[in-house]
Structures are given as C-alpha cells and as structure tokens.
Amino acid sequence: MSLILAIETSCDETAAAIVEDGRKVLANCVDSQIAIHEKYGGVVPEVAARHHLSAINQVVEETLRQAAIKPEALTHIACTNGPGLVGTLLVGLSCAKALAWSWSKPLVTIDHLFSHVYANYLDSDLEPPFICLLVSGGHSQLMKFDSYKDGEILGQTFDDAAGEAYDKVARLLGLEYPGGPNIDKIARQGNAKAFRFPEGVVEGFNFSFSGLKTAVLRQVEKLEEPLPREDLAASFQDAVNRVLFKKSVQAMESAGIEKLVLAGGVAANSDLRKRFETLQEEGKARIYMPPLKYCTDNAAMVASAAHFIGEEAGLDASVYSRSPSRRKAKSARLKN
C-alpha cells in the first residue's frame, strides 16, 4: 500500500493532499489566491510566491489533520517541480524536501501538466488503454495511453492552447480574472450561432487557436458598445469546443479505443463536458471526467501520479518553468 502526501504550488493554489494507492483521497486541501490576484487581472508571480510561503505549513498541517494520518504512516512525499512559476514551485519543493528529510521518507517529483491526467484515477475505476484530451491554460494535447506509464502524443497545439485563448478572449470582452470560467458562465445566456468563428485548420490531431483569438478581436473592433458579450462568448466557446470534440472523436476512431479521458483546467468547461456526456449517452464511448475540484490545480492528482509513475528523486531536485523536450523524454514518458 502507498500512502502519499503531495504538495502542489505551481501557480496560485497552495494545495496538499493525502491519497491511498493512487485512488482513494483521504484529504485534499486547497488555499486559493484568486481573490488576491483578481485586482491585477492575472497572477503576479512574486505575490503568489509570498502567499505560498505564508500558507504552505498551515495547508500541510490541515491535510494531515483531515486525513487523521501521522507522518510515520506515510510512504512517500511528492510534489510538483514543473512546469510553472519558478518562485512558487520552489516553495512547494522546499517544503517537500524538508518533510522528506525530517520524516525519512522518499521524495517523488512530478510533472504538473502530466499529473492532470491522473486526476481521472481518483475515486474512479479507470484503467488503460484510453485516449486523453488534456486542455489547460498552457497546453492542449491529445494522447493515447496503453498503460499507466506509457503514452503517445497524437497531437498538440501549434500556438495558443485552448485555455490561453479563453483567457485572452475574456480580456477582449472585459471579463474579470479568471477568464475561462467567466466566459463559460456568460456563454450560457448567449447564442452560439450569433457569430460563426473559424476553426484552426491544422493537420492530424494538432490544434491552433491563435487565428480564432484574432477573429474574435476583429469582430469586437467592428461592434459598438455595449458589446453582445454573451453571444460573443458563446460563439467563441462553440468554436473552441467543436475542434476539441471533433479531434478527440477522430483520435478514438483512429486508435480503435472507445474510452476517452478529459483532463486539465478546461475540462471543467460545462459546454465541453456536456458534449462528451452526450457521446456516452449515445453509447459511442465511455467518458471519464474528473469532478470539478480535481480539474483545476490540486495535490490529489499529484499524489495519484506519484503512485502510478513516481520515481524517487534526490534532495538536490530542482524546478523548471517550461521544458517540452524534458517532459517528452522523462517526466511524461511519452513517445512522439
């Protein structure tokens, strides 16, 4: 049995969790900084790092309390070491190193992006093989998993990721931070057919959303205030999700796999979830989607990833902000 305490501080959530055998969540604590960064319209790295520093000990202590677990019962300490904001990652890694050393536990470092996939194993019966659509603020990828550890990148974004496009269009529409959830919220009152925005045309299972963002900008420039924000949001969201849905179905059909997993922050989008729920209702696929609390940044997914793919790291482990080549070669164990 594994009993892993994990820490996640890659951006603006101070999170800790304890997970048993990669699936059973005993405690999952998240201290959000959304209210702190809202007035800036985005995350300020230095402010985020300082808040992590002041919150991390309390979050870890609360996690142990909620799980009713003593440190000696833990088998591993895990944490995210990238990609993310260097200053915030260092807070989490330093805390994890200190706990691992003082409690004599092995330290496991986990790729933040890749850990989103493992949110689907939490409180779930999911087993490979499956196709995974990973959509977050910085990445959009389609992957095929043949086992817990081995996957293959089928396609990825050429430019803006879906989450980046959401955030940029939200600013164009004058919506507050965080942009993605606010677009999702007002799009429910809009007409998705009011504007026909183009799909990025790229080969295979790859994605491109920068042209769509520009198309929304050009449309906004033609309009007068007050902008039909609900219709613009709904039409933009429809254009993004049409592509994500279509390519995911194509990937399943190409691989001969009828099991699809959603992962990442954009997996919380209500319209995207509804499209895939409909696919399952029609008997065309088995769909796995994390509960909303596991779509955004959390430590439970890090603990799950540590159980299934974790390898012990030394106390000299470091952090990284962005490193696609390293992620493909090591952390994700992906074949491309």
Secondary structure, 3 states (H helix, E strand, C coil): CCEEEEEECCCCEEEEEEEECCCEEEEEEEEECHHHHHHHCCCCHHHHHHHHHHHHHHHHHHHHHHHCCCHHHCCEEEEEEECCCHHHHHHHHHHHHHHHHHHCCCEEEEEHHHHHHHHHHCCCCCCCCEEEEEECCCCEEEEEECCCCCEEEEEEECCCCHHHHHHHHHHHCCCCCCHHHHHHHHHCCCCCCCCCCCCCCCCCCCECCHHHHHHHHHHHHHCCCCCCHHHHHHHHHHHHHHHHHHHHHHHHHHHCCCEEEEECHHHHCHHHHHHHHHHHHCCCCEEECCCHHHHCCCCHHHHHHHHHHCCEECCCCCCCCCCHHHHHHHHCCEEC
